[in-house]
């Protein structure tokens, strides 16, 4: 069964190009494309996409705000933020809202294609420049971190360790001798304890905790 991907981008030209790109990927299909966040959010539940490509600047609300709303509606949804900007504050806001990955629209179609192929199995795609900004954001936030840290169980810590390596639920289950459903349950507990909404946020926070 193909991965369902939707696109939220106000530029008709870019939206069409992204849809064509998605449809060239193996086991992927463009399940819908939208010019604004409102239409995309209204269709999210019925379409139940595996991945959403979102422009950071949309006419009715920011892509970051739309990301947060989508994650509230579909917690397991993967979100790739596409933007012309790589400012540290926008990157931090995107991941805090629940984005799974971040890619620049000015990159080549090949790079965007690679980001999509990486994000579907559970990896966290980003350019080296963006990765350095994420690290800097983590360092800044660690200075403000409260002394009390979440009380993760041994198993939750094991699961989270594999998440930081980019492993999918199925791969983690195989490594730990668990069922994918059990891994999913542990992740839900981890999200609640860490007060995060995505694998990326959990991995970043876990890395920060270990510093």
PyMOL commands that set and color helices and strands:
alter all, ss='L'
color gray80, all
select helices_A, chain A and resi 12-24+37-47+63-73+88-97+109-120+128-143+154-164+169-176+180-194+199-209
alter helices_A, ss='H'
color red, helices_A
select strands_A, chain A and resi 3-8+28-34+51-55+78-83+101-104
alter strands_A, ss='S'
color yellow, strands_A
deselect
rebuild
show_as cartoon
